Amino acid sequence: MSIERECRYHPGREAVVECQKMEFWYCQECLDICRACTDPCLYCKFRRECVIWELCRQEARKRCKEEAVSGQQY
């Protein structure tokens, strides 16, 4: 049996959700650990209807703040 859509980070695993902006697919584990939002700090025209963003919004915002702070230190 072949997998119809594979996870970007876990080849061989079935993907359950797609990033519409980047057209990447992600498995349930990536969604659970909020690794599926590829560019949470950048504009995305799909964000209003994005399942990934809705489930990972808090973690994504935290990552953006951390990146902004670490970027200012250099």
TIPALUM-446201 format. One record per residue: x negated, y, z of N, C-alpha, C in turn; residue in three letters. Coordinates in steps of 0.001 Angstrom, whole numbers, padded with zeros to 6 digits, always signed. Each point is the difference from the previous one (the first is absolute). Layout:
N
<n_east = X n_north = Y n_up = Z ca_east = X ca_north = Y ca_up = Z c_east = X c_north = Y c_up = Z aa = Ala>
...
This chain:
74
<n_east = -000850 n_north = -001188 n_up = +000000 ca_east = +000850 ca_north = +001188 ca_up = +000000 c_east = -000887 c_north = +001240 c_up = +000000 aa = Met>
<n_east = +000221 n_north = +000893 n_up = -000925 ca_east = -000811 ca_north = +001215 ca_up = -000051 c_east = +000727 c_north = +001150 c_up = +000706 aa = Ser>
<n_east = -000808 n_north = +000909 n_up = +000513 ca_east = +000545 ca_north = +001163 ca_up = +000697 c_east = +000290 c_north = +001079 c_up = -001032 aa = Ile>
<n_east = +001196 n_north = +000540 n_up = +000049 ca_east = +000406 ca_north = +001001 ca_up = -000975 c_east = -000770 c_north = +001308 c_up = +000178 aa = Glu>
<n_east = -000107 n_north = +000462 n_up = +001229 ca_east = -000732 ca_north = +001236 ca_up = +000311 c_east = -000930 c_north = -000287 c_up = +001163 aa = Arg>
<n_east = -001254 n_north = +000401 n_up = -000148 ca_east = -000994 ca_north = -000245 ca_up = +001043 c_east = -000327 c_north = +001291 c_up = +000744 aa = Glu>
<n_east = -000366 n_north = -000167 n_up = +001249 ca_east = -000409 ca_north = +001112 ca_up = +000846 c_east = -001325 c_north = +000585 c_up = -000498 aa = Cys>
<n_east = -000116 n_north = +001285 n_up = +000053 ca_east = -001223 ca_north = +000686 ca_up = -000407 c_east = -001201 c_north = -000444 c_up = +000840 aa = Arg>
<n_east = +000180 n_north = -000085 n_up = +001299 ca_east = -001094 ca_north = -000333 ca_up = +000913 c_east = -000137 c_north = -001486 c_up = +000295 aa = Tyr>
<n_east = +001024 n_north = -000771 n_up = -000283 ca_east = -000008 ca_north = -001436 ca_up = +000284 c_east = +000424 c_north = -000789 c_up = -001237 aa = His>
<n_east = -000895 n_north = -000140 n_up = -000964 ca_east = +000344 ca_north = -000780 ca_up = -001203 c_east = +000451 c_north = -001409 c_up = +000396 aa = Pro>
<n_east = +001011 n_north = -000457 n_up = -000639 ca_east = +000547 ca_north = -001312 ca_up = +000323 c_east = +001217 c_north = +000069 c_up = +000898 aa = Gly>
<n_east = +000211 n_north = +001147 n_up = +000630 ca_east = +001196 ca_north = +000179 ca_up = +000843 c_east = +001082 c_north = +000703 c_up = -000806 aa = Arg>
<n_east = +001212 n_north = -000409 n_up = +000275 ca_east = +001131 ca_north = +000634 ca_up = -000664 c_east = +000213 c_north = +001412 c_up = +000542 aa = Glu>
<n_east = +000188 n_north = +000927 n_up = -000896 ca_east = +000255 ca_north = +001389 ca_up = +000387 c_east = +001491 c_north = +000205 c_up = +000237 aa = Ala>
<n_east = +000310 n_north = +000894 n_up = +000930 ca_east = +001402 ca_north = +000260 ca_up = +000343 c_east = +000428 c_north = +001434 c_up = -000278 aa = Val>
<n_east = -000969 n_north = +000901 n_up = -000207 ca_east = +000345 ca_north = +001400 ca_up = -000214 c_east = -001012 c_north = +000648 c_up = -000947 aa = Val>
<n_east = +000480 n_north = +000953 n_up = -000801 ca_east = -000852 ca_north = +000673 ca_up = -000971 c_east = -000160 c_north = +001476 c_up = +000343 aa = Glu>
<n_east = -001213 n_north = +000488 n_up = -000141 ca_east = -000249 ca_north = +001444 ca_up = +000052 c_east = +000332 c_north = +000533 c_up = -001391 aa = Cys>
<n_east = +001044 n_north = +000788 n_up = -000091 ca_east = +000434 ca_north = +000497 ca_up = -001303 c_east = -001010 c_north = +000963 c_up = -000605 aa = Gln>
<n_east = -000678 n_north = +000762 n_up = +000825 ca_east = -000972 ca_north = +000974 ca_up = -000491 c_east = -001197 c_north = -000691 c_up = -000642 aa = Lys>
<n_east = -000576 n_north = -000965 n_up = +000701 ca_east = -001218 ca_north = -000656 ca_up = -000463 c_east = +000270 c_north = -001308 c_up = -000750 aa = Met>
<n_east = +001241 n_north = -000471 n_up = +000083 ca_east = +000408 ca_north = -001251 ca_up = -000633 c_east = -000792 c_north = -001202 c_up = +000518 aa = Glu>
<n_east = -000307 n_north = +000014 n_up = +001296 ca_east = -000634 ca_north = -001131 ca_up = +000673 c_east = +001066 c_north = -000723 c_up = +000802 aa = Phe>
<n_east = -000179 n_north = -001301 n_up = +000147 ca_east = +000897 ca_north = -000815 ca_up = +000805 c_east = -000702 c_north = -000410 c_up = +001286 aa = Trp>
<n_east = +000774 n_north = -000166 n_up = +001089 ca_east = -000546 ca_north = -000329 ca_up = +001311 c_east = +000812 c_north = -001105 c_up = +000659 aa = Tyr>
<n_east = -000680 n_north = -000828 n_up = +000791 ca_east = +000651 ca_north = -001097 ca_up = +000728 c_east = +000598 c_north = +000526 c_up = +001311 aa = Cys>
<n_east = +000690 n_north = -000871 n_up = +000692 ca_east = +000636 ca_north = +000374 ca_up = +001269 c_east = -001025 c_north = +000421 c_up = +001037 aa = Gln>
<n_east = -001157 n_north = -000671 n_up = +000054 ca_east = -001031 ca_north = +000368 ca_up = +000979 c_east = -000485 c_north = +001432 c_up = -000214 aa = Glu>
<n_east = -000252 n_north = +000380 n_up = -001251 ca_east = -000438 ca_north = +001372 ca_up = -000290 c_east = +001068 c_north = +001009 c_up = +000423 aa = Cys>
<n_east = +001241 n_north = -000352 n_up = -000208 ca_east = +001098 ca_north = +000871 ca_up = +000409 c_east = +000081 c_north = +000082 c_up = +001522 aa = Leu>
<n_east = -000183 n_north = -001118 n_up = +000679 ca_east = +000077 ca_north = -000033 ca_up = +001462 c_east = -001099 c_north = +000829 c_up = +000667 aa = Asp>
<n_east = -001197 n_north = +000023 n_up = -000585 ca_east = -001105 ca_north = +000762 ca_up = +000592 c_east = -000172 c_north = +001371 c_up = -000650 aa = Ile>
<n_east = +000969 n_north = +000368 n_up = -000832 ca_east = +000027 ca_north = +001313 ca_up = -000655 c_east = -001244 c_north = +000263 c_up = -000854 aa = Cys>
<n_east = -000425 n_north = -001006 n_up = -000692 ca_east = -001125 ca_north = +000142 ca_up = -000920 c_east = +000494 c_north = +000250 c_up = -001427 aa = Arg>
<n_east = +001290 n_north = -000027 n_up = -000196 ca_east = +000559 ca_north = +000061 ca_up = -001345 c_east = +000078 c_north = +001409 c_up = -000583 aa = Ala>
<n_east = +000036 n_north = +001027 n_up = +000804 ca_east = +000051 ca_north = +001359 ca_up = -000543 c_east = -001411 c_north = +000392 c_up = -000439 aa = Cys>
<n_east = -000198 n_north = +000065 n_up = -001307 ca_east = -001323 ca_north = +000196 ca_up = -000578 c_east = -000566 c_north = +001389 c_up = +000282 aa = Thr>
<n_east = +000804 n_north = +001032 n_up = -000190 ca_east = -000451 ca_north = +001381 ca_up = +000209 c_east = +001009 c_north = +000781 c_up = +000834 aa = Asp>
<n_east = +000073 n_north = -000282 n_up = +001290 ca_east = +001035 ca_north = +000636 ca_up = +000818 c_east = -000190 c_north = +001511 c_up = +000172 aa = Pro>
<n_east = -001190 n_north = +000502 n_up = -000254 ca_east = -000272 ca_north = +001427 ca_up = +000201 c_east = +000286 c_north = +000831 c_up = -001249 aa = Cys>
<n_east = +000200 n_north = -000647 n_up = -001122 ca_east = +000236 ca_north = +000707 ca_up = -001248 c_east = +001480 c_north = +000020 c_up = -000348 aa = Leu>
<n_east = +000365 n_north = +000935 n_up = -000854 ca_east = +001381 ca_north = +000118 ca_up = -000444 c_east = +000439 c_north = -001263 c_up = -000743 aa = Tyr>
<n_east = +001230 n_north = -000402 n_up = +000229 ca_east = +000580 ca_north = -001135 ca_up = -000709 c_east = +001454 c_north = +000330 c_up = -000317 aa = Cys>
<n_east = +000332 n_north = +000006 n_up = -001275 ca_east = +001371 ca_north = +000339 ca_up = -000397 c_east = +001007 c_north = -001088 c_up = +000372 aa = Lys>
<n_east = -000486 n_north = -001182 n_up = +000345 ca_east = +000879 ca_north = -001115 ca_up = +000363 c_east = +000256 c_north = -000080 c_up = +001506 aa = Phe>
<n_east = -000635 n_north = +000832 n_up = +000776 ca_east = +000021 ca_north = -000129 ca_up = +001461 c_east = +001402 c_north = -000005 c_up = +000594 aa = Arg>
<n_east = +000890 n_north = +000778 n_up = -000535 ca_east = +001352 ca_north = +000096 ca_up = +000571 c_east = +000747 c_north = -001334 c_up = -000023 aa = Arg>
<n_east = -000327 n_north = -000843 n_up = -000971 ca_east = +000687 ca_north = -001300 ca_up = -000064 c_east = -000946 c_north = -001182 c_up = +000214 aa = Glu>
<n_east = -001156 n_north = +000264 n_up = +000569 ca_east = -001040 ca_north = -001024 ca_up = +000153 c_east = +000197 c_north = -000847 c_up = +001264 aa = Cys>
<n_east = +000121 n_north = -001291 n_up = -000187 ca_east = +000143 ca_north = -000929 ca_up = +001114 c_east = -001284 c_north = -000030 c_up = +000826 aa = Val>
<n_east = -001140 n_north = -000009 n_up = -000677 ca_east = -001295 ca_north = -000020 ca_up = +000685 c_east = -000129 c_north = +001212 c_up = +000914 aa = Ile>
<n_east = +000284 n_north = +001178 n_up = -000520 ca_east = -000120 ca_north = +001227 ca_up = +000788 c_east = +000963 c_north = -000015 c_up = +001185 aa = Trp>
<n_east = +001198 n_north = -000455 n_up = -000219 ca_east = +000987 ca_north = -000025 ca_up = +001079 c_east = -000451 c_north = -000897 c_up = +001146 aa = Glu>
<n_east = -000580 n_north = -001142 n_up = -000324 ca_east = -000446 ca_north = -000928 ca_up = +001031 c_east = -001327 c_north = +000398 c_up = +000639 aa = Leu>
<n_east = -000823 n_north = +000742 n_up = -000711 ca_east = -001361 ca_north = +000299 ca_up = +000467 c_east = -000262 c_north = +001491 c_up = +000204 aa = Cys>
<n_east = +001019 n_north = +000786 n_up = +000023 ca_east = -000151 ca_north = +001452 ca_up = +000077 c_east = -000881 c_north = +000461 c_up = +001171 aa = Arg>
<n_east = +000249 n_north = -000489 n_up = +001186 ca_east = -000764 ca_north = +000455 ca_up = +001168 c_east = -001476 c_north = -000382 c_up = -000113 aa = Gln>
<n_east = -000265 n_north = -001230 n_up = -000396 ca_east = -001387 ca_north = -000449 ca_up = -000146 c_east = -000708 c_north = +000767 c_up = -001122 aa = Glu>
<n_east = +000702 n_north = +000262 n_up = -001082 ca_east = -000592 ca_north = +000737 ca_up = -001121 c_east = -000348 c_north = +001431 c_up = +000405 aa = Ala>
<n_east = +000880 n_north = +000642 n_up = +000731 ca_east = -000278 ca_north = +001371 ca_up = +000459 c_east = -001185 c_north = +000021 c_up = +000959 aa = Arg>
<n_east = -000098 n_north = -001001 n_up = +000845 ca_east = -001127 ca_north = -000110 ca_up = +000931 c_east = -001312 c_north = -000130 c_up = -000784 aa = Lys>
<n_east = -000008 n_north = -000856 n_up = -001022 ca_east = -001194 ca_north = -000170 ca_up = -000832 c_east = -000389 c_north = +001293 c_up = -000700 aa = Arg>
<n_east = +000977 n_north = +000760 n_up = -000468 ca_east = -000279 ca_north = +001279 ca_up = -000668 c_east = -000666 c_north = +000980 c_up = +000958 aa = Cys>
<n_east = +000511 n_north = +000069 n_up = +001219 ca_east = -000592 ca_north = +000895 ca_up = +001002 c_east = -001422 c_north = -000411 c_up = +000313 aa = Lys>
<n_east = -000241 n_north = -001304 n_up = +000147 ca_east = -001341 ca_north = -000494 ca_up = +000298 c_east = -000962 c_north = +000303 c_up = -001140 aa = Glu>
<n_east = +000451 n_north = -000146 n_up = -001237 ca_east = -000839 ca_north = +000304 ca_up = -001157 c_east = -000309 c_north = +001486 c_up = -000067 aa = Glu>
<n_east = +000975 n_north = +000830 n_up = +000323 ca_east = -000210 ca_north = +001449 ca_up = -000031 c_east = -001035 c_north = +000419 c_up = +001052 aa = Ala>
<n_east = +000082 n_north = -000576 n_up = +001184 ca_east = -000950 ca_north = +000314 ca_up = +001063 c_east = -001394 c_north = -000479 c_up = -000365 aa = Val>
<n_east = -000108 n_north = -001233 n_up = -000469 ca_east = -001329 ca_north = -000525 ca_up = -000347 c_east = -000585 c_north = +000741 c_up = -001207 aa = Ser>
<n_east = +000828 n_north = +000464 n_up = -000892 ca_east = -000481 ca_north = +000755 ca_up = -001151 c_east = -000516 c_north = +001370 c_up = +000391 aa = Gly>
<n_east = +000530 n_north = +000586 n_up = +001044 ca_east = -000428 ca_north = +001322 ca_up = +000454 c_east = -001313 c_north = -000068 c_up = +000762 aa = Gln>
<n_east = -000342 n_north = -001165 n_up = +000527 ca_east = -001205 ca_north = -000111 ca_up = +000789 c_east = -001263 c_north = -000067 c_up = -000837 aa = Gln>
<n_east = +000132 n_north = -000324 n_up = -001281 ca_east = -001195 ca_north = -000175 ca_up = -000834 c_east = -000418 c_north = +001254 c_up = -000681 aa = Tyr>
